[in-house]
Amino acid sequence: MSLPRIVVVGGGAGGLELVTRLGRRLGKRKRADIVLVDRNPTHIWKPLLHEVATGVLDSGLDEVSYQGHSKAHGYQFQRGTLSDLDRDTRQITLAPIVDDDETVILPARTLDYDYLVLSLGSVSNDFGTPGVADHCHFLDSPQQAESFRHDMLNTFLRYSAPERRVHPNLAVGIVGAGATGVELAAELFDASKMLHSYGFTSLNSGQLEVHLIEAAPQILPALPIRISKAVHRELEKLGVNIHVDTRVTRADEHGFVTADGERIETDLSVWAAGIRAPAFLSELGLATERNHQIKVKRTLQSQDDERVFAFGDCAACPQEDGKLVPPRAQAAHQQASCVYRNLVALLDNAPLREFTFRDRGSLISLAHFEAVGSLMRGASARSLFIEGRIAKLFYASLYRMHQFAIHGAVKTGMTVVVDGINRYLRPKMKLH
Ligand SMILES: Cc1cc2nc3c(=O)[nH]c(=O)nc-3n(C[C@H](O)[C@H](O)[C@H](O)COP(=O)(O)OP(=O)(O)OC[C@H]3O[C@@H](n4cnc5c(N)ncnc54)[C@H](O)[C@@H]3O)c2cc1C
């Protein structure tokens, strides 16, 4: 008799943790076939992308090969991009894989499932603002982060030849002062200092002009006001130009135009405002929100099909108070545990659990300069404000927890040691 097949599409912050647990518990014991599908051959934890974008983190050192990981953890990996779903025949379709020159490497394929889990993440939402898609960088994928890094290095290089400068300062405009925009703004100052020390001497951080543009009245609008104010102060100390209550209505090759008609001139533009799920999710026949997130029940099964689960950024999951679970790495991590338990329960004919989001707090890292955040204390859920070294330590532990979930204790411990050694052996940033 063939084993039930669980297909998980999207090996990101949540999906990779899920297949690791399913593989260990069901795959290795031959209770189910576990298959992970991802459009990329390697995994990098998405909250690190702003560090990849500035070169502070070398993605080549931190990425995890799905193929290698799958062998060690009892699941199979198939590279592919989900393009269609047939719930009647329980099949998904993966788009053809093509080379850079459009040569087809693998034609379109179908894959059968008994249970399907969608954990495809999200992308930035430009809300149809004219010019954004053509003139802005996004930080939604490792490829986009690398593309920003290449442009950033080229722009810095251009500033080494003063006669080729367009503006007296190197101006970077970031739209969206959520965690991504705020952390990127600080990383840019860190990167410019490091690049200066590595020989880009004609540009110092005083010539770096970073504009952080936010439509809401405060930066970090989703976080407590105390964190927002503390981060605001730190960014101002660094020299970031903060524009709150400022809505961008157009982007072009020279920067942004705001609703007040003001022009913000930039050499590099980044769009990091708002999120939405991939648009094709609204064409799969499952109920979705306006931002294409799949509507799920609190068991994380889609509202229309109990064999299809969705979680993480691509799912709209109601909480007890009716609000939706926020699109955050800690939510994807917690939901991965819930989906894992529910899939095991389905195979055991046991009842399913409902997901409850436990907010453990929020942390914002301002590169090497500062970290600020809050931790939730116990059942009372009172928040404890932290900053400085302690906040930095907690911030670093978030990634270590993800590594622990996908590698286990021994390998995570070894990674900590290797990272420490690399700090001595390698340049502090990726310079090529
Ligand atoms: C720069 C940055 C900083 C952030 N910082 C924080 C932070 O400090 N704290 C926090 O809580 N959250 C943070 N976030 C948000 C956090 O990264 C996301 O909430 C989290 O990654 C969501 O996890 P996920 O598993 O739903 O999706 P993801 O981690 O995005 O994974 C989605 C996966 O699906 C794959 N995929 C997508 N489409 C397809 C397809 N059609 N076919 C096959 N595979 C596909 C992708 O390749 C990817 O591997 C940050 C995000 C960014 C961009």
The ligand as a Tripos MOL2 file, in Angstrom:
@<TRIPOS>MOLECULE
LIG
   53    58     1     0     0
SMALL
NO_CHARGES

@<TRIPOS>ATOM
      1 C1         14.2310   42.2340    5.3010 C.3       1 LIG1
      2 C2         13.2010   41.5840    6.1850 C.ar      1 LIG1
      3 C3         13.3370   41.6240    7.5650 C.ar      1 LIG1
      4 C4         12.3890   41.0100    8.3860 C.ar      1 LIG1
      5 N1         12.5810   41.0400    9.7400 N.ar      1 LIG1
      6 C5         11.7200   40.3990   10.5400 C.ar      1 LIG1
      7 C6         11.9210   40.3690   11.9550 C.ar      1 LIG1
      8 O1         12.8770   40.9680   12.4620 O.2       1 LIG1
      9 N2         11.0350   39.6830   12.7340 N.ar      1 LIG1
     10 C7          9.9810   38.9930   12.1830 C.ar      1 LIG1
     11 O2          9.2050   38.3720   12.9250 O.2       1 LIG1
     12 N3          9.7410   39.0120   10.8560 N.ar      1 LIG1
     13 C8         10.5840   39.6950   10.0220 C.ar      1 LIG1
     14 N4         10.3680   39.7010    8.6680 N.ar      1 LIG1
     15 C9          9.1850   38.9860    8.1500 C.3       1 LIG1
     16 C10         9.5000   37.4870    8.0320 C.3       1 LIG1
     17 O3         10.6420   37.3110    7.2240 O.3       1 LIG1
     18 C11         8.3120   36.7410    7.4300 C.3       1 LIG1
     19 O4          7.1730   37.0030    8.2210 O.3       1 LIG1
     20 C12         8.5750   35.2290    7.3940 C.3       1 LIG1
     21 O5          9.7210   34.9410    6.6160 O.3       1 LIG1
     22 C13         7.3590   34.5050    6.8080 C.3       1 LIG1
     23 O6          7.6560   33.1460    6.7290 O.3       1 LIG1
     24 P1          6.9530   32.2320    5.6350 P.3       1 LIG1
     25 O7          7.4180   30.8360    5.9000 O.co2     1 LIG1
     26 O8          5.5040   32.5080    5.6070 O.co2     1 LIG1
     27 O9          7.5130   32.7310    4.2280 O.3       1 LIG1
     28 P2          8.9990   32.9310    3.6980 P.3       1 LIG1
     29 O10         9.9910   32.8300    4.7750 O.co2     1 LIG1
     30 O11         8.9700   34.1600    2.8780 O.co2     1 LIG1
     31 O12         9.1810   31.6800    2.7250 O.3       1 LIG1
     32 C14         8.4440   31.5110    1.5420 C.3       1 LIG1
     33 C15         9.1030   30.4280    0.7010 C.3       1 LIG1
     34 O13         8.2320   30.1240   -0.3970 O.3       1 LIG1
     35 C16         8.9920   30.0050   -1.6020 C.3       1 LIG1
     36 N5          8.0740   30.3110   -2.7090 N.ar      1 LIG1
     37 C17         7.4170   31.4690   -2.9270 C.ar      1 LIG1
     38 N6          6.6080   31.3500   -3.9980 N.ar      1 LIG1
     39 C18         6.7590   30.0880   -4.4710 C.ar      1 LIG1
     40 C19         6.1690   29.3330   -5.5400 C.ar      1 LIG1
     41 N7          5.2400   29.8660   -6.3660 N.pl3     1 LIG1
     42 N8          6.5370   28.0510   -5.7290 N.ar      1 LIG1
     43 C20         7.4680   27.4770   -4.9030 C.ar      1 LIG1
     44 N9          8.0530   28.1310   -3.8690 N.ar      1 LIG1
     45 C21         7.7000   29.4200   -3.6480 C.ar      1 LIG1
     46 C22        10.1210   31.0190   -1.4080 C.3       1 LIG1
     47 O14        11.2360   30.7130   -2.2240 O.3       1 LIG1
     48 C23        10.4320   30.8650    0.0900 C.3       1 LIG1
     49 O15        11.4080   29.8680    0.3170 O.3       1 LIG1
     50 C24        11.2720   40.3380    7.8180 C.ar      1 LIG1
     51 C25        11.1260   40.3050    6.4250 C.ar      1 LIG1
     52 C26        12.0670   40.9280    5.6140 C.ar      1 LIG1
     53 C27        11.8850   40.9030    4.0990 C.3       1 LIG1
@<TRIPOS>BOND
     1     1     2 1
     2     2     3 ar
     3     2    52 ar
     4     3     4 ar
     5     4     5 ar
     6     4    50 ar
     7     5     6 ar
     8     6     7 ar
     9     6    13 1
    10     7     8 2
    11     7     9 ar
    12     9    10 ar
    13    10    11 2
    14    10    12 ar
    15    12    13 ar
    16    13    14 ar
    17    14    15 1
    18    14    50 ar
    19    15    16 1
    20    16    17 1
    21    16    18 1
    22    18    19 1
    23    18    20 1
    24    20    21 1
    25    20    22 1
    26    22    23 1
    27    23    24 1
    28    24    25 2
    29    24    26 1
    30    24    27 1
    31    27    28 1
    32    28    29 2
    33    28    30 1
    34    28    31 1
    35    31    32 1
    36    32    33 1
    37    33    34 1
    38    33    48 1
    39    34    35 1
    40    35    36 1
    41    35    46 1
    42    36    37 ar
    43    36    45 ar
    44    37    38 ar
    45    38    39 ar
    46    39    40 ar
    47    39    45 ar
    48    40    41 1
    49    40    42 ar
    50    42    43 ar
    51    43    44 ar
    52    44    45 ar
    53    46    47 1
    54    46    48 1
    55    48    49 1
    56    50    51 ar
    57    51    52 ar
    58    52    53 1
@<TRIPOS>SUBSTRUCTURE
     1 LIG1         1 GROUP 0 **** ****
